[in-house]
Amino acid sequence: MSYSKTNYRDVEPKANGMYFLRDALDTDNLGVTVLDCEAGWSGMEHDHGDEGHEEVYLLVDGEATVTIDGDDVTLEPGDATDNGR
């Protein structure tokens, strides 16, 4: 098979409402994080710098602020950001 497919609902959350899909998609250099959470949610701080891969965050609905390398990045629906380098 030349592709991987998963549904985030089938992945064990790393924190309440936070799903890492890298292992489920069997990717080596790219991570995808899905956040399915209520307003006011605060996530788990984590750093992928030592793992040699990038992480993409895509906001589908609502609004969010993520902190990357000490900078607050405000996201609106459809916005995507990486984890910084």
PyMOL Python script that loads the backbone (N, CA, C, O; Angstrom):
from pymol import cmd

cmd.read_pdbstr("""\
ATOM      1  N   MET A   1       0.854  -1.174   0.000  1.00  0.00           N
ATOM      2  CA  MET A   1       0.000   0.000   0.000  1.00  0.00           C
ATOM      3  C   MET A   1       0.897   1.232   0.000  1.00  0.00           C
ATOM      4  O   MET A   1       1.876   1.281   0.744  1.00  0.00           O
ATOM      5  N   SER A   2       0.576   2.225  -0.823  1.00  0.00           N
ATOM      6  CA  SER A   2       1.419   3.405  -0.949  1.00  0.00           C
ATOM      7  C   SER A   2       0.895   4.601  -0.165  1.00  0.00           C
ATOM      8  O   SER A   2       1.418   5.705  -0.314  1.00  0.00           O
ATOM      9  N   TYR A   3      -0.105   4.413   0.649  1.00  0.00           N
ATOM     10  CA  TYR A   3      -0.648   5.514   1.446  1.00  0.00           C
ATOM     11  C   TYR A   3      -1.124   4.984   2.794  1.00  0.00           C
ATOM     12  O   TYR A   3      -1.282   3.781   3.000  1.00  0.00           O
ATOM     13  N   SER A   4      -1.349   5.938   3.707  1.00  0.00           N
ATOM     14  CA  SER A   4      -1.913   5.599   5.011  1.00  0.00           C
ATOM     15  C   SER A   4      -3.172   6.423   5.217  1.00  0.00           C
ATOM     16  O   SER A   4      -3.281   7.544   4.718  1.00  0.00           O
ATOM     17  N   LYS A   5      -4.107   5.871   5.943  1.00  0.00           N
ATOM     18  CA  LYS A   5      -5.358   6.563   6.235  1.00  0.00           C
ATOM     19  C   LYS A   5      -5.738   6.270   7.676  1.00  0.00           C
ATOM     20  O   LYS A   5      -5.600   5.142   8.149  1.00  0.00           O
ATOM     21  N   THR A   6      -6.219   7.296   8.368  1.00  0.00           N
ATOM     22  CA  THR A   6      -6.704   7.101   9.729  1.00  0.00           C
ATOM     23  C   THR A   6      -7.796   8.112  10.011  1.00  0.00           C
ATOM     24  O   THR A   6      -7.910   9.123   9.318  1.00  0.00           O
ATOM     25  N   ASN A   7      -8.579   7.848  11.003  1.00  0.00           N
ATOM     26  CA  ASN A   7      -9.552   8.802  11.511  1.00  0.00           C
ATOM     27  C   ASN A   7      -9.089   9.160  12.910  1.00  0.00           C
ATOM     28  O   ASN A   7      -8.819   8.273  13.720  1.00  0.00           O
ATOM     29  N   TYR A   8      -8.995  10.434  13.202  1.00  0.00           N
ATOM     30  CA  TYR A   8      -8.464  10.819  14.512  1.00  0.00           C
ATOM     31  C   TYR A   8      -9.275  10.252  15.660  1.00  0.00           C
ATOM     32  O   TYR A   8      -8.747  10.087  16.760  1.00  0.00           O
ATOM     33  N   ARG A   9     -10.538   9.949  15.433  1.00  0.00           N
ATOM     34  CA  ARG A   9     -11.373   9.380  16.496  1.00  0.00           C
ATOM     35  C   ARG A   9     -10.947   7.955  16.865  1.00  0.00           C
ATOM     36  O   ARG A   9     -11.344   7.430  17.906  1.00  0.00           O
ATOM     37  N   ASP A  10     -10.137   7.338  16.004  1.00  0.00           N
ATOM     38  CA  ASP A  10      -9.634   5.992  16.272  1.00  0.00           C
ATOM     39  C   ASP A  10      -8.270   5.992  16.958  1.00  0.00           C
ATOM     40  O   ASP A  10      -7.714   4.931  17.241  1.00  0.00           O
ATOM     41  N   VAL A  11      -7.735   7.175  17.224  1.00  0.00           N
ATOM     42  CA  VAL A  11      -6.412   7.328  17.837  1.00  0.00           C
ATOM     43  C   VAL A  11      -6.581   7.716  19.299  1.00  0.00           C
ATOM     44  O   VAL A  11      -7.401   8.571  19.633  1.00  0.00           O
ATOM     45  N   GLU A  12      -5.806   7.085  20.160  1.00  0.00           N
ATOM     46  CA  GLU A  12      -5.841   7.425  21.597  1.00  0.00           C
ATOM     47  C   GLU A  12      -5.332   8.856  21.790  1.00  0.00           C
ATOM     48  O   GLU A  12      -4.236   9.179  21.333  1.00  0.00           O
ATOM     49  N   PRO A  13      -6.110   9.726  22.461  1.00  0.00           N
ATOM     50  CA  PRO A  13      -5.648  11.109  22.646  1.00  0.00           C
ATOM     51  C   PRO A  13      -4.412  11.172  23.547  1.00  0.00           C
ATOM     52  O   PRO A  13      -4.269  10.389  24.486  1.00  0.00           O
ATOM     53  N   LYS A  14      -3.522  12.126  23.238  1.00  0.00           N
ATOM     54  CA  LYS A  14      -2.330  12.359  24.059  1.00  0.00           C
ATOM     55  C   LYS A  14      -2.674  13.207  25.276  1.00  0.00           C
ATOM     56  O   LYS A  14      -2.028  13.108  26.319  1.00  0.00           O
ATOM     57  N   ALA A  15      -3.689  14.032  25.132  1.00  0.00           N
ATOM     58  CA  ALA A  15      -4.243  14.844  26.211  1.00  0.00           C
ATOM     59  C   ALA A  15      -5.715  15.028  25.856  1.00  0.00           C
ATOM     60  O   ALA A  15      -6.122  14.702  24.741  1.00  0.00           O
ATOM     61  N   ASN A  16      -6.501  15.533  26.765  1.00  0.00           N
ATOM     62  CA  ASN A  16      -7.919  15.717  26.517  1.00  0.00           C
ATOM     63  C   ASN A  16      -8.129  16.536  25.246  1.00  0.00           C
ATOM     64  O   ASN A  16      -7.779  17.715  25.200  1.00  0.00           O
ATOM     65  N   GLY A  17      -8.706  15.907  24.207  1.00  0.00           N
ATOM     66  CA  GLY A  17      -9.015  16.604  22.969  1.00  0.00           C
ATOM     67  C   GLY A  17      -7.854  16.788  22.015  1.00  0.00           C
ATOM     68  O   GLY A  17      -8.007  17.493  21.017  1.00  0.00           O
ATOM     69  N   MET A  18      -6.693  16.187  22.272  1.00  0.00           N
ATOM     70  CA  MET A  18      -5.494  16.368  21.437  1.00  0.00           C
ATOM     71  C   MET A  18      -5.053  15.021  20.873  1.00  0.00           C
ATOM     72  O   MET A  18      -4.719  14.100  21.618  1.00  0.00           O
ATOM     73  N   TYR A  19      -5.057  14.925  19.562  1.00  0.00           N
ATOM     74  CA  TYR A  19      -4.753  13.670  18.871  1.00  0.00           C
ATOM     75  C   TYR A  19      -3.541  13.846  17.964  1.00  0.00           C
ATOM     76  O   TYR A  19      -3.561  14.694  17.071  1.00  0.00           O
ATOM     77  N   PHE A  20      -2.501  13.072  18.173  1.00  0.00           N
ATOM     78  CA  PHE A  20      -1.313  13.076  17.316  1.00  0.00           C
ATOM     79  C   PHE A  20      -1.478  11.955  16.292  1.00  0.00           C
ATOM     80  O   PHE A  20      -1.734  10.808  16.660  1.00  0.00           O
ATOM     81  N   LEU A  21      -1.331  12.281  15.021  1.00  0.00           N
ATOM     82  CA  LEU A  21      -1.575  11.297  13.973  1.00  0.00           C
ATOM     83  C   LEU A  21      -0.317  10.764  13.314  1.00  0.00           C
ATOM     84  O   LEU A  21      -0.414   9.941  12.405  1.00  0.00           O
ATOM     85  N   ARG A  22       0.845  11.197  13.734  1.00  0.00           N
ATOM     86  CA  ARG A  22       2.088  10.776  13.088  1.00  0.00           C
ATOM     87  C   ARG A  22       2.242   9.255  13.086  1.00  0.00           C
ATOM     88  O   ARG A  22       2.506   8.673  12.033  1.00  0.00           O
ATOM     89  N   ASP A  23       2.087   8.611  14.213  1.00  0.00           N
ATOM     90  CA  ASP A  23       2.249   7.153  14.280  1.00  0.00           C
ATOM     91  C   ASP A  23       1.166   6.438  13.476  1.00  0.00           C
ATOM     92  O   ASP A  23       1.452   5.487  12.749  1.00  0.00           O
ATOM     93  N   ALA A  24      -0.067   6.895  13.608  1.00  0.00           N
ATOM     94  CA  ALA A  24      -1.170   6.249  12.904  1.00  0.00           C
ATOM     95  C   ALA A  24      -1.021   6.356  11.387  1.00  0.00           C
ATOM     96  O   ALA A  24      -1.443   5.461  10.654  1.00  0.00           O
ATOM     97  N   LEU A  25      -0.419   7.458  10.915  1.00  0.00           N
ATOM     98  CA  LEU A  25      -0.199   7.645   9.482  1.00  0.00           C
ATOM     99  C   LEU A  25       1.159   7.126   9.032  1.00  0.00           C
ATOM    100  O   LEU A  25       1.475   7.141   7.842  1.00  0.00           O
ATOM    101  N   ASP A  26       1.961   6.666   9.992  1.00  0.00           N
ATOM    102  CA  ASP A  26       3.280   6.117   9.707  1.00  0.00           C
ATOM    103  C   ASP A  26       4.154   7.097   8.924  1.00  0.00           C
ATOM    104  O   ASP A  26       4.786   6.730   7.934  1.00  0.00           O
ATOM    105  N   THR A  27       4.179   8.368   9.393  1.00  0.00           N
ATOM    106  CA  THR A  27       5.033   9.369   8.764  1.00  0.00           C
ATOM    107  C   THR A  27       6.308   9.534   9.584  1.00  0.00           C
ATOM    108  O   THR A  27       6.280   9.451  10.812  1.00  0.00           O
ATOM    109  N   ASP A  28       7.411   9.765   8.907  1.00  0.00           N
ATOM    110  CA  ASP A  28       8.696   9.902   9.580  1.00  0.00           C
ATOM    111  C   ASP A  28       9.047  11.353   9.899  1.00  0.00           C
ATOM    112  O   ASP A  28       9.655  11.630  10.933  1.00  0.00           O
ATOM    113  N   ASN A  29       8.664  12.283   9.015  1.00  0.00           N
ATOM    114  CA  ASN A  29       9.134  13.659   9.135  1.00  0.00           C
ATOM    115  C   ASN A  29       8.030  14.689   9.305  1.00  0.00           C
ATOM    116  O   ASN A  29       8.313  15.882   9.413  1.00  0.00           O
ATOM    117  N   LEU A  30       6.790  14.253   9.329  1.00  0.00           N
ATOM    118  CA  LEU A  30       5.672  15.184   9.443  1.00  0.00           C
ATOM    119  C   LEU A  30       4.681  14.669  10.465  1.00  0.00           C
ATOM    120  O   LEU A  30       4.302  13.498  10.449  1.00  0.00           O
ATOM    121  N   GLY A  31       4.272  15.543  11.342  1.00  0.00           N
ATOM    122  CA  GLY A  31       3.242  15.212  12.307  1.00  0.00           C
ATOM    123  C   GLY A  31       2.015  16.064  12.071  1.00  0.00           C
ATOM    124  O   GLY A  31       2.121  17.208  11.630  1.00  0.00           O
ATOM    125  N   VAL A  32       0.857  15.513  12.361  1.00  0.00           N
ATOM    126  CA  VAL A  32      -0.405  16.238  12.268  1.00  0.00           C
ATOM    127  C   VAL A  32      -1.096  16.101  13.613  1.00  0.00           C
ATOM    128  O   VAL A  32      -1.234  15.002  14.149  1.00  0.00           O
ATOM    129  N   THR A  33      -1.528  17.234  14.151  1.00  0.00           N
ATOM    130  CA  THR A  33      -2.235  17.233  15.421  1.00  0.00           C
ATOM    131  C   THR A  33      -3.652  17.715  15.190  1.00  0.00           C
ATOM    132  O   THR A  33      -3.862  18.760  14.575  1.00  0.00           O
ATOM    133  N   VAL A  34      -4.636  16.955  15.681  1.00  0.00           N
ATOM    134  CA  VAL A  34      -6.036  17.343  15.621  1.00  0.00           C
ATOM    135  C   VAL A  34      -6.445  17.746  17.027  1.00  0.00           C
ATOM    136  O   VAL A  34      -6.192  17.025  17.992  1.00  0.00           O
ATOM    137  N   LEU A  35      -7.078  18.901  17.131  1.00  0.00           N
ATOM    138  CA  LEU A  35      -7.634  19.360  18.398  1.00  0.00           C
ATOM    139  C   LEU A  35      -9.145  19.367  18.264  1.00  0.00           C
ATOM    140  O   LEU A  35      -9.697  20.088  17.433  1.00  0.00           O
ATOM    141  N   ASP A  36      -9.804  18.578  19.067  1.00  0.00           N
ATOM    142  CA  ASP A  36     -11.257  18.517  19.096  1.00  0.00           C
ATOM    143  C   ASP A  36     -11.649  18.856  20.523  1.00  0.00           C
ATOM    144  O   ASP A  36     -11.721  17.981  21.386  1.00  0.00           O
ATOM    145  N   CYS A  37     -11.901  20.139  20.760  1.00  0.00           N
ATOM    146  CA  CYS A  37     -12.026  20.597  22.140  1.00  0.00           C
ATOM    147  C   CYS A  37     -13.067  21.701  22.271  1.00  0.00           C
ATOM    148  O   CYS A  37     -13.505  22.291  21.284  1.00  0.00           O
ATOM    149  N   GLU A  38     -13.441  21.955  23.483  1.00  0.00           N
ATOM    150  CA  GLU A  38     -14.411  22.991  23.812  1.00  0.00           C
ATOM    151  C   GLU A  38     -13.709  24.337  23.994  1.00  0.00           C
ATOM    152  O   GLU A  38     -12.493  24.397  24.180  1.00  0.00           O
ATOM    153  N   ALA A  39     -14.487  25.402  23.938  1.00  0.00           N
ATOM    154  CA  ALA A  39     -13.956  26.751  24.170  1.00  0.00           C
ATOM    155  C   ALA A  39     -13.269  26.809  25.533  1.00  0.00           C
ATOM    156  O   ALA A  39     -13.745  26.214  26.500  1.00  0.00           O
ATOM    157  N   GLY A  40     -12.161  27.520  25.603  1.00  0.00           N
ATOM    158  CA  GLY A  40     -11.417  27.665  26.844  1.00  0.00           C
ATOM    159  C   GLY A  40     -10.426  26.549  27.109  1.00  0.00           C
ATOM    160  O   GLY A  40      -9.743  26.555  28.132  1.00  0.00           O
ATOM    161  N   TRP A  41     -10.342  25.598  26.203  1.00  0.00           N
ATOM    162  CA  TRP A  41      -9.444  24.458  26.358  1.00  0.00           C
ATOM    163  C   TRP A  41      -7.999  24.919  26.363  1.00  0.00           C
ATOM    164  O   TRP A  41      -7.646  25.867  25.661  1.00  0.00           O
ATOM    165  N   SER A  42      -7.171  24.267  27.138  1.00  0.00           N
ATOM    166  CA  SER A  42      -5.732  24.530  27.169  1.00  0.00           C
ATOM    167  C   SER A  42      -5.024  23.209  26.944  1.00  0.00           C
ATOM    168  O   SER A  42      -5.321  22.215  27.608  1.00  0.00           O
ATOM    169  N   GLY A  43      -4.091  23.199  26.009  1.00  0.00           N
ATOM    170  CA  GLY A  43      -3.454  21.958  25.601  1.00  0.00           C
ATOM    171  C   GLY A  43      -2.217  21.598  26.385  1.00  0.00           C
ATOM    172  O   GLY A  43      -1.814  22.285  27.324  1.00  0.00           O
ATOM    173  N   MET A  44      -1.632  20.501  25.968  1.00  0.00           N
ATOM    174  CA  MET A  44      -0.433  19.954  26.566  1.00  0.00           C
ATOM    175  C   MET A  44       0.785  20.584  25.882  1.00  0.00           C
ATOM    176  O   MET A  44       0.915  20.508  24.660  1.00  0.00           O
ATOM    177  N   GLU A  45       1.661  21.194  26.649  1.00  0.00           N
ATOM    178  CA  GLU A  45       2.887  21.737  26.076  1.00  0.00           C
ATOM    179  C   GLU A  45       3.765  20.586  25.613  1.00  0.00           C
ATOM    180  O   GLU A  45       3.946  19.598  26.325  1.00  0.00           O
ATOM    181  N   HIS A  46       4.308  20.729  24.407  1.00  0.00           N
ATOM    182  CA  HIS A  46       5.190  19.693  23.878  1.00  0.00           C
ATOM    183  C   HIS A  46       6.116  20.303  22.833  1.00  0.00           C
ATOM    184  O   HIS A  46       5.820  21.359  22.273  1.00  0.00           O
ATOM    185  N   ASP A  47       7.213  19.648  22.579  1.00  0.00           N
ATOM    186  CA  ASP A  47       8.244  20.143  21.670  1.00  0.00           C
ATOM    187  C   ASP A  47       8.716  18.987  20.798  1.00  0.00           C
ATOM    188  O   ASP A  47       9.061  17.917  21.300  1.00  0.00           O
ATOM    189  N   HIS A  48       8.726  19.215  19.487  1.00  0.00           N
ATOM    190  CA  HIS A  48       9.164  18.184  18.553  1.00  0.00           C
ATOM    191  C   HIS A  48      10.554  18.473  17.999  1.00  0.00           C
ATOM    192  O   HIS A  48      11.010  17.776  17.092  1.00  0.00           O
ATOM    193  N   GLY A  49      11.228  19.476  18.523  1.00  0.00           N
ATOM    194  CA  GLY A  49      12.523  19.888  17.999  1.00  0.00           C
ATOM    195  C   GLY A  49      13.567  18.788  17.981  1.00  0.00           C
ATOM    196  O   GLY A  49      14.369  18.721  17.049  1.00  0.00           O
ATOM    197  N   ASP A  50      13.578  17.934  18.977  1.00  0.00           N
ATOM    198  CA  ASP A  50      14.577  16.864  19.061  1.00  0.00           C
ATOM    199  C   ASP A  50      14.229  15.649  18.199  1.00  0.00           C
ATOM    200  O   ASP A  50      15.048  14.743  18.043  1.00  0.00           O
ATOM    201  N   GLU A  51      13.030  15.628  17.647  1.00  0.00           N
ATOM    202  CA  GLU A  51      12.576  14.471  16.875  1.00  0.00           C
ATOM    203  C   GLU A  51      12.887  14.592  15.391  1.00  0.00           C
ATOM    204  O   GLU A  51      12.725  13.623  14.649  1.00  0.00           O
ATOM    205  N   GLY A  52      13.332  15.770  14.942  1.00  0.00           N
ATOM    206  CA  GLY A  52      13.684  15.947  13.538  1.00  0.00           C
ATOM    207  C   GLY A  52      12.507  15.935  12.583  1.00  0.00           C
ATOM    208  O   GLY A  52      12.667  15.596  11.410  1.00  0.00           O
ATOM    209  N   HIS A  53      11.323  16.301  13.065  1.00  0.00           N
ATOM    210  CA  HIS A  53      10.184  16.400  12.154  1.00  0.00           C
ATOM    211  C   HIS A  53       9.403  17.674  12.424  1.00  0.00           C
ATOM    212  O   HIS A  53       9.567  18.315  13.462  1.00  0.00           O
ATOM    213  N   GLU A  54       8.566  18.021  11.487  1.00  0.00           N
ATOM    214  CA  GLU A  54       7.709  19.188  11.627  1.00  0.00           C
ATOM    215  C   GLU A  54       6.299  18.751  12.009  1.00  0.00           C
ATOM    216  O   GLU A  54       5.886  17.617  11.766  1.00  0.00           O
ATOM    217  N   GLU A  55       5.576  19.688  12.615  1.00  0.00           N
ATOM    218  CA  GLU A  55       4.205  19.445  13.042  1.00  0.00           C
ATOM    219  C   GLU A  55       3.325  20.513  12.410  1.00  0.00           C
ATOM    220  O   GLU A  55       3.687  21.690  12.406  1.00  0.00           O
ATOM    221  N   VAL A  56       2.181  20.121  11.879  1.00  0.00           N
ATOM    222  CA  VAL A  56       1.234  21.057  11.291  1.00  0.00           C
ATOM    223  C   VAL A  56      -0.028  21.081  12.142  1.00  0.00           C
ATOM    224  O   VAL A  56      -0.557  20.037  12.524  1.00  0.00           O
ATOM    225  N   TYR A  57      -0.497  22.277  12.429  1.00  0.00           N
ATOM    226  CA  TYR A  57      -1.741  22.482  13.155  1.00  0.00           C
ATOM    227  C   TYR A  57      -2.710  23.177  12.208  1.00  0.00           C
ATOM    228  O   TYR A  57      -2.400  24.253  11.695  1.00  0.00           O
ATOM    229  N   LEU A  58      -3.871  22.590  11.967  1.00  0.00           N
ATOM    230  CA  LEU A  58      -4.896  23.157  11.086  1.00  0.00           C
ATOM    231  C   LEU A  58      -6.157  23.346  11.906  1.00  0.00           C
ATOM    232  O   LEU A  58      -6.684  22.398  12.488  1.00  0.00           O
ATOM    233  N   LEU A  59      -6.637  24.584  11.946  1.00  0.00           N
ATOM    234  CA  LEU A  59      -7.858  24.873  12.691  1.00  0.00           C
ATOM    235  C   LEU A  59      -9.045  24.770  11.739  1.00  0.00           C
ATOM    236  O   LEU A  59      -9.124  25.504  10.754  1.00  0.00           O
ATOM    237  N   VAL A  60      -9.958  23.865  12.035  1.00  0.00           N
ATOM    238  CA  VAL A  60     -11.118  23.637  11.180  1.00  0.00           C
ATOM    239  C   VAL A  60     -12.271  24.543  11.584  1.00  0.00           C
ATOM    240  O   VAL A  60     -12.982  25.058  10.723  1.00  0.00           O
ATOM    241  N   ASP A  61     -12.465  24.743  12.884  1.00  0.00           N
ATOM    242  CA  ASP A  61     -13.619  25.482  13.365  1.00  0.00           C
ATOM    243  C   ASP A  61     -13.249  26.230  14.630  1.00  0.00           C
ATOM    244  O   ASP A  61     -12.375  25.787  15.375  1.00  0.00           O
ATOM    245  N   GLY A  62     -13.893  27.347  14.885  1.00  0.00           N
ATOM    246  CA  GLY A  62     -13.668  28.111  16.107  1.00  0.00           C
ATOM    247  C   GLY A  62     -12.489  29.056  15.982  1.00  0.00           C
ATOM    248  O   GLY A  62     -12.194  29.559  14.898  1.00  0.00           O
ATOM    249  N   GLU A  63     -11.823  29.290  17.087  1.00  0.00           N
ATOM    250  CA  GLU A  63     -10.643  30.141  17.111  1.00  0.00           C
ATOM    251  C   GLU A  63      -9.681  29.588  18.135  1.00  0.00           C
ATOM    252  O   GLU A  63     -10.087  28.938  19.098  1.00  0.00           O
ATOM    253  N   ALA A  64      -8.404  29.848  17.926  1.00  0.00           N
ATOM    254  CA  ALA A  64      -7.393  29.294  18.830  1.00  0.00           C
ATOM    255  C   ALA A  64      -6.163  30.185  18.826  1.00  0.00           C
ATOM    256  O   ALA A  64      -5.910  30.927  17.876  1.00  0.00           O
ATOM    257  N   THR A  65      -5.414  30.096  19.898  1.00  0.00           N
ATOM    258  CA  THR A  65      -4.101  30.716  19.984  1.00  0.00           C
ATOM    259  C   THR A  65      -3.133  29.639  20.412  1.00  0.00           C
ATOM    260  O   THR A  65      -3.331  28.989  21.438  1.00  0.00           O
ATOM    261  N   VAL A  66      -2.080  29.447  19.623  1.00  0.00           N
ATOM    262  CA  VAL A  66      -1.033  28.503  19.968  1.00  0.00           C
ATOM    263  C   VAL A  66       0.245  29.287  20.207  1.00  0.00           C
ATOM    264  O   VAL A  66       0.469  30.327  19.589  1.00  0.00           O
ATOM    265  N   THR A  67       1.074  28.790  21.098  1.00  0.00           N
ATOM    266  CA  THR A  67       2.345  29.446  21.388  1.00  0.00           C
ATOM    267  C   THR A  67       3.452  28.620  20.760  1.00  0.00           C
ATOM    268  O   THR A  67       3.626  27.443  21.077  1.00  0.00           O
ATOM    269  N   ILE A  68       4.207  29.262  19.854  1.00  0.00           N
ATOM    270  CA  ILE A  68       5.287  28.599  19.141  1.00  0.00           C
ATOM    271  C   ILE A  68       6.547  29.421  19.329  1.00  0.00           C
ATOM    272  O   ILE A  68       6.597  30.591  18.951  1.00  0.00           O
ATOM    273  N   ASP A  69       7.565  28.809  19.913  1.00  0.00           N
ATOM    274  CA  ASP A  69       8.830  29.503  20.186  1.00  0.00           C
ATOM    275  C   ASP A  69       8.605  30.821  20.918  1.00  0.00           C
ATOM    276  O   ASP A  69       9.272  31.817  20.636  1.00  0.00           O
ATOM    277  N   GLY A  70       7.663  30.824  21.858  1.00  0.00           N
ATOM    278  CA  GLY A  70       7.389  31.994  22.674  1.00  0.00           C
ATOM    279  C   GLY A  70       6.471  33.024  22.039  1.00  0.00           C
ATOM    280  O   GLY A  70       6.149  34.029  22.672  1.00  0.00           O
ATOM    281  N   ASP A  71       6.040  32.798  20.800  1.00  0.00           N
ATOM    282  CA  ASP A  71       5.133  33.717  20.104  1.00  0.00           C
ATOM    283  C   ASP A  71       3.726  33.167  20.119  1.00  0.00           C
ATOM    284  O   ASP A  71       3.515  31.991  19.821  1.00  0.00           O
ATOM    285  N   ASP A  72       2.743  34.013  20.467  1.00  0.00           N
ATOM    286  CA  ASP A  72       1.341  33.619  20.388  1.00  0.00           C
ATOM    287  C   ASP A  72       0.868  33.795  18.950  1.00  0.00           C
ATOM    288  O   ASP A  72       0.978  34.879  18.379  1.00  0.00           O
ATOM    289  N   VAL A  73       0.342  32.718  18.372  1.00  0.00           N
ATOM    290  CA  VAL A  73      -0.140  32.725  16.993  1.00  0.00           C
ATOM    291  C   VAL A  73      -1.649  32.503  17.038  1.00  0.00           C
ATOM    292  O   VAL A  73      -2.112  31.447  17.469  1.00  0.00           O
ATOM    293  N   THR A  74      -2.417  33.501  16.592  1.00  0.00           N
ATOM    294  CA  THR A  74      -3.869  33.424  16.586  1.00  0.00           C
ATOM    295  C   THR A  74      -4.332  32.773  15.294  1.00  0.00           C
ATOM    296  O   THR A  74      -3.902  33.152  14.205  1.00  0.00           O
ATOM    297  N   LEU A  75      -5.220  31.782  15.426  1.00  0.00           N
ATOM    298  CA  LEU A  75      -5.731  31.053  14.269  1.00  0.00           C
ATOM    299  C   LEU A  75      -7.233  31.238  14.152  1.00  0.00           C
ATOM    300  O   LEU A  75      -7.953  31.265  15.151  1.00  0.00           O
ATOM    301  N   GLU A  76      -7.694  31.365  12.912  1.00  0.00           N
ATOM    302  CA  GLU A  76      -9.106  31.393  12.583  1.00  0.00           C
ATOM    303  C   GLU A  76      -9.398  30.186  11.702  1.00  0.00           C
ATOM    304  O   GLU A  76      -8.467  29.563  11.192  1.00  0.00           O
ATOM    305  N   PRO A  77     -10.684  29.834  11.510  1.00  0.00           N
ATOM    306  CA  PRO A  77     -11.010  28.669  10.689  1.00  0.00           C
ATOM    307  C   PRO A  77     -10.308  28.704   9.325  1.00  0.00           C
ATOM    308  O   PRO A  77     -10.346  29.708   8.614  1.00  0.00           O
ATOM    309  N   GLY A  78      -9.671  27.586   8.982  1.00  0.00           N
ATOM    310  CA  GLY A  78      -8.948  27.468   7.731  1.00  0.00           C
ATOM    311  C   GLY A  78      -7.475  27.806   7.844  1.00  0.00           C
ATOM    312  O   GLY A  78      -6.707  27.495   6.934  1.00  0.00           O
ATOM    313  N   ASP A  79      -7.051  28.443   8.954  1.00  0.00           N
ATOM    314  CA  ASP A  79      -5.640  28.769   9.143  1.00  0.00           C
ATOM    315  C   ASP A  79      -4.855  27.531   9.525  1.00  0.00           C
ATOM    316  O   ASP A  79      -5.353  26.650  10.225  1.00  0.00           O
ATOM    317  N   ALA A  80      -3.608  27.478   9.050  1.00  0.00           N
ATOM    318  CA  ALA A  80      -2.684  26.410   9.420  1.00  0.00           C
ATOM    319  C   ALA A  80      -1.353  27.044   9.793  1.00  0.00           C
ATOM    320  O   ALA A  80      -0.990  28.096   9.267  1.00  0.00           O
ATOM    321  N   THR A  81      -0.627  26.403  10.703  1.00  0.00           N
ATOM    322  CA  THR A  81       0.701  26.867  11.082  1.00  0.00           C
ATOM    323  C   THR A  81       1.577  25.643  11.333  1.00  0.00           C
ATOM    324  O   THR A  81       1.088  24.546  11.600  1.00  0.00           O
ATOM    325  N   ASP A  82       2.873  25.864  11.240  1.00  0.00           N
ATOM    326  CA  ASP A  82       3.788  24.774  11.586  1.00  0.00           C
ATOM    327  C   ASP A  82       4.340  25.032  12.976  1.00  0.00           C
ATOM    328  O   ASP A  82       4.018  26.040  13.605  1.00  0.00           O
ATOM    329  N   ASN A  83       5.163  24.128  13.445  1.00  0.00           N
ATOM    330  CA  ASN A  83       5.677  24.211  14.812  1.00  0.00           C
ATOM    331  C   ASN A  83       6.906  25.092  14.927  1.00  0.00           C
ATOM    332  O   ASN A  83       7.508  25.155  15.999  1.00  0.00           O
ATOM    333  N   GLY A  84       7.299  25.772  13.865  1.00  0.00           N
ATOM    334  CA  GLY A  84       8.502  26.586  13.908  1.00  0.00           C
ATOM    335  C   GLY A  84       9.725  25.728  13.675  1.00  0.00           C
ATOM    336  O   GLY A  84       9.667  24.501  13.755  1.00  0.00           O
ATOM    337  N   ARG A  85      10.818  26.380  13.390  1.00  0.00           N
ATOM    338  CA  ARG A  85      12.063  25.650  13.121  1.00  0.00           C
ATOM    339  C   ARG A  85      13.202  26.313  13.836  1.00  0.00           C
ATOM    340  O   ARG A  85      14.341  25.855  13.741  1.00  0.00           O
TER     341      ARG A  85
END
""", "prot")
cmd.dss("prot")
cmd.show_as("cartoon", "prot")
cmd.util.cbc("prot")
cmd.orient("prot")
